[in-house]
């Protein structure tokens, strides 16, 4: 419908639209005079910071709308983003905390080490893999806030089950479902960051998110071993339950950040004020029924993985780098103990990974300089313009596998933050689904690597095992040049990337992509 056609419809509405609007919560008639002219509609749109799309069929955000998540005050963004990033840090720590907890719990339950690792580490990651398929699509269709609140509250409950019920069944249930629920901060945070920040700011926010989450990988075993030695392994999960219960309360005060969900509420206000129920928000996430949600939403990450070359390559590289940390949490402590470290100090070398993570700050500074150069030259920013860290991190990962945890920390964070940012820039509104495909492979590989880590390093020797990993990682060195040269062409052929760009241009509030 053209803008003039829409105005004619408003000036001459059918009889059914002239009835008094109804309060959606109580069913009582609203005491509002319906607006019966185009000027009145336009006045309401201006008041709410909204406008028609070019074809006049939908209502969208205007660039200046302060209620759009990207235009929120800094204090609002800092609270919401800081809280969900902390949640990801903590749940990731609890994930790797299962490693040292398993080593002590196996004596209590009379099971071997491999089974204990599976129950306390791998089972959680398998749950996260399944949750990673469901929750991103859910958050895109129905919003983020409720998902964060409900999942974190339930996460606390399942941690408590592991911590207080003395049975293997409780461990199975608690670890699987806590992993299932941890998929929300592990994956949906990427979508929340895309909701609130433009391309330039996302460089830092994706970096911060990646560095914090990856620090959780390194800090989890350290936290776990000291709690276990001082109290018991059960207290690892009791403390986790208490912390996430507190976070659940704090999450009540965040705002919904999915722009389409917020826009729908804004348009609903216009509908109630005018009595015109046919006004439609521009909502690319609209899911009319459960069947559509299952067909499109749940299978979208899998479809992206198998049909999008960028998603496939990013998932593979990110998964291997991430899973290496889980492998080292199992393989390295026994080696350090054999070198004379105590049971607790054998986990302290993982702090070197944190040093490597922080060194990525230098690369982010260079990223900002590159972005500013393109801005000064008035050149539109492309996702490939921010792949410097990936180009540096690939050879460093290969070298670090046989040499240094500091180098591994740097490389893993560059893979994670740069490639996650690349997906966010390429698939924009569908970043969470793209990252869900990454998480699908990442979780499955992270679940598998710890199961053979000890046997690999003990059977082959630490030097040979590290050399094999380094040789495998060397293959990744050929991929950054391919991304830089062919990335734009690949995105141009992707129906998901093209549609995301169209939606962004229709519904976005940024200028020139910066």
Residue pairs with C-beta under 8 A, 6 or more apart in sequence:
1 9
1 55
1 56
1 57
2 55
2 56
3 52
3 55
3 56
4 56
5 56
6 52
6 56
6 57
7 38
9 278
10 35
10 36
10 37
10 38
10 41
10 276
11 36
11 37
11 38
13 36
13 276
17 34
17 275
17 276
17 277
17 278
18 34
18 36
18 275
19 275
20 29
20 30
20 32
20 34
20 275
21 29
21 30
21 32
21 34
21 271
21 272
21 273
21 274
21 275
21 277
22 28
22 29
22 30
23 29
23 30
23 272
24 268
24 272
30 272
32 272
32 273
32 275
34 274
34 275
34 276
35 41
35 43
35 44
35 273
35 274
35 275
35 276
40 274
41 270
41 274
41 276
44 270
44 273
44 274
45 51
45 52
45 59
45 270
48 65
48 67
48 266
48 269
48 270
49 61
49 62
49 64
49 65
49 66
49 67
49 68
50 59
50 60
50 61
50 62
50 65
50 263
50 266
50 267
50 270
51 59
51 60
51 61
51 62
52 58
52 59
52 60
53 59
53 60
53 282
53 506
57 280
58 280
58 281
58 282
58 283
59 263
59 267
59 270
59 279
59 280
59 281
59 282
60 263
60 281
60 282
60 506
60 507
61 68
61 259
61 263
61 507
61 509
62 509
63 509
63 511
64 71
65 71
65 509
66 72
67 262
67 266
68 259
68 262
68 509
69 195
69 196
69 255
69 257
69 258
69 259
69 262
70 195
70 196
70 197
70 198
70 259
70 509
70 510
71 509
72 196
72 255
76 255
77 196
77 197
79 253
79 254
80 192
80 196
80 254
80 255
80 257
81 192
81 193
81 196
81 205
83 247
83 250
83 251
83 254
84 148
84 185
84 189
84 192
84 251
84 254
85 189
85 208
85 209
85 212
85 213
86 212
86 247
87 148
87 152
87 185
87 244
87 247
87 251
88 185
88 186
88 189
88 209
88 212
88 213
88 216
89 212
89 213
89 215
89 216
90 216
90 240
90 243
90 244
90 247
91 155
91 178
91 182
91 185
91 186
91 216
91 244
92 182
92 186
92 213
92 214
92 216
92 217
92 220
93 216
93 217
93 219
93 220
93 223
94 159
94 178
94 182
94 220
94 236
94 237
94 240
95 121
95 124
95 125
95 128
95 179
95 182
95 216
95 217
95 220
96 121
96 216
96 217
96 218
96 220
96 221
96 224
96 325
96 326
96 329
97 220
97 221
97 223
97 224
97 236
97 240
98 117
98 120
98 121
98 124
98 175
98 224
99 117
99 120
99 121
99 220
99 221
99 224
99 326
99 329
99 330
99 450
100 221
100 224
100 225
100 228
100 233
100 333
100 347
101 120
101 224
101 228
101 233
101 236
101 237
102 113
102 116
102 117
102 119
102 120
102 121
103 113
103 116
104 228
104 232
104 233
105 116
105 120
105 171
105 233
106 112
106 113
106 115
106 116
109 116
109 168
109 171
111 119
111 168
113 454
114 451
117 330
117 450
117 451
118 451
119 168
119 171
119 172
119 175
120 171
120 175
121 326
121 330
121 447
121 450
122 447
122 448
122 450
122 451
123 172
123 175
123 176
123 179
123 447
124 175
124 176
124 178
124 179
124 182
125 179
125 326
125 443
125 444
125 446
125 447
126 176
126 179
126 443
126 444
126 447
127 175
127 176
127 177
127 178
127 179
127 180
127 181
127 182
127 183
128 179
128 180
128 182
128 183
128 186
128 439
128 443
129 183
129 439
129 440
129 443
129 444
129 447
130 180
130 183
131 179
131 180
131 181
131 182
131 183
131 184
131 187
132 183
132 186
132 187
132 301
132 436
132 439
132 440
132 443
133 298
133 301
133 302
133 436
133 440
134 183
134 298
135 147
135 151
135 183
135 184
135 187
135 188
135 436
136 187
136 188
136 191
136 301
136 432
136 433
136 435
136 436
137 293
137 296
137 297
137 298
137 300
137 301
137 432
137 433
137 436
138 147
138 293
138 297
139 147
139 184
139 188
139 191
139 258
139 432
140 191
140 258
140 285
140 297
140 429
140 430
140 432
140 433
141 285
141 286
141 287
141 293
141 297
142 261
142 287
143 256
143 258
143 261
144 188
144 191
144 192
144 195
144 256
144 257
144 258
144 261
145 251
145 254
145 255
145 256
145 257
147 184
147 188
148 184
148 185
148 188
148 251
148 254
149 248
149 251
149 252
151 181
151 184
152 181
152 184
152 185
152 244
152 247
152 248
152 251
153 244
153 245
153 248
154 177
154 181
155 178
155 181
155 182
155 244
156 240
156 241
156 242
156 244
156 245
156 248
157 241
158 173
158 174
158 175
158 177
158 178
158 181
159 174
159 178
159 237
159 238
159 240
159 241
159 244
160 174
160 237
160 238
160 241
161 170
161 173
161 174
162 170
162 171
162 174
162 175
162 178
162 234
162 237
163 174
163 234
163 235
163 236
163 237
163 238
163 240
163 241
164 234
164 238
165 174
174 237
183 439
183 443
186 213
186 439
187 432
187 435
187 436
187 439
188 432
189 209
190 206
190 209
190 420
190 423
190 424
190 431
190 432
190 435
191 258
191 431
191 432
191 435
192 257
193 202
193 205
193 206
193 209
193 424
194 202
194 424
194 428
194 429
194 431
194 432
195 257
195 258
195 259
196 205
196 257
197 205
198 510
198 513
198 514
199 371
199 381
199 425
199 510
199 513
199 514
200 368
200 371
200 375
200 381
200 514
202 421
202 424
202 425
203 364
203 367
203 368
203 371
203 386
203 421
204 364
204 368
206 417
206 420
206 421
206 424
207 360
207 361
207 364
207 413
207 417
207 421
209 417
209 420
210 413
210 416
210 417
210 420
211 357
211 358
211 360
211 413
211 417
213 416
214 325
214 353
214 357
214 409
214 412
214 413
214 416
215 353
215 354
215 357
217 322
217 325
217 326
217 329
217 353
218 325
218 350
218 351
218 353
218 354
218 357
218 409
219 350
219 354
220 329
221 329
221 333
221 347
221 350
222 347
222 348
222 350
222 351
223 236
224 233
224 236
225 343
225 344
225 347
226 344
227 233
227 235
227 236
227 239
228 235
228 236
229 343
229 344
256 262
258 285
259 507
260 281
260 282
260 283
260 284
260 285
260 286
260 429
260 507
261 285
263 281
263 282
263 283
263 507
264 281
264 283
266 281
267 279
267 280
267 281
270 276
270 279
271 277
271 279
282 506
282 507
284 429
284 499
284 503
284 507
285 429
287 293
287 296
287 297
297 433
300 430
300 433
300 436
301 433
301 434
301 436
301 437
301 440
302 437
302 440
304 311
304 427
304 430
304 433
304 434
304 437
304 496
305 311
305 312
305 315
305 437
305 440
305 441
306 312
308 434
308 437
308 494
308 496
308 497
309 490
310 422
310 423
310 426
310 483
310 487
310 490
310 491
310 494
310 497
311 423
311 427
311 434
311 437
311 438
313 479
313 483
314 419
314 422
314 423
314 438
315 437
315 438
315 440
315 441
315 442
316 441
317 415
317 419
317 476
317 479
318 415
318 416
318 419
318 420
318 438
318 442
319 438
319 441
319 442
319 444
319 445
319 446
320 445
320 472
320 473
320 476
321 397
321 411
321 412
321 415
321 416
322 412
322 415
322 416
322 442
322 445
322 446
323 442
323 445
323 446
323 448
323 449
324 401
324 408
324 412
324 449
324 469
325 353
325 408
325 412
325 446
326 446
326 449
326 450
326 453
327 449
327 450
327 453
328 350
328 405
328 408
328 453
329 350
329 450
330 449
330 450
330 453
330 454
331 453
331 454
331 456
331 457
331 462
331 465
332 346
332 349
332 350
332 457
333 346
333 347
334 346
334 454
334 457
334 458
335 457
335 462
336 345
336 346
336 349
337 343
337 346
341 348
349 405
350 405
352 404
352 405
352 406
352 409
353 405
353 406
353 408
353 409
353 412
354 409
355 406
355 409
356 400
356 404
356 405
356 406
356 407
356 408
356 409
356 410
356 411
356 412
356 413
357 409
357 410
357 412
357 413
359 406
359 409
359 410
360 389
360 410
360 413
360 414
360 417
363 388
363 389
363 392
363 414
364 389
366 388
367 386
367 388
367 389
370 385
370 386
370 388
371 381
371 385
371 386
371 514
374 380
374 381
374 385
375 381
375 512
375 514
378 512
380 512
380 513
381 512
381 513
381 514
382 488
383 421
383 422
383 425
383 426
383 487
383 491
384 422
384 483
384 484
384 487
384 488
386 418
386 421
386 422
386 425
387 418
387 422
387 480
387 483
387 484
387 487
388 418
389 414
389 417
389 418
390 414
390 415
390 418
390 419
390 422
390 480
390 483
391 480
391 481
391 484
392 414
393 410
393 411
393 412
393 413
393 414
393 415
393 418
394 411
394 415
394 473
394 476
394 477
394 479
394 480
395 474
395 477
396 407
396 410
396 411
396 414
397 407
397 408
397 411
397 412
397 415
397 473
397 476
398 470
398 471
398 473
398 474
398 476
398 477
399 407
399 470
400 406
400 407
400 408
400 410
400 411
401 408
401 466
401 467
401 469
401 470
401 473
402 463
402 466
402 467
402 469
402 470
419 438
420 435
420 438
422 483
422 487
423 431
423 434
423 435
423 438
424 431
424 434
424 435
426 434
426 491
426 494
426 497
426 500
427 433
427 434
427 496
427 497
427 500
428 500
428 501
428 503
428 504
429 500
429 503
429 504
430 496
430 500
434 496
456 465
457 465
460 468
491 497
491 498
492 498
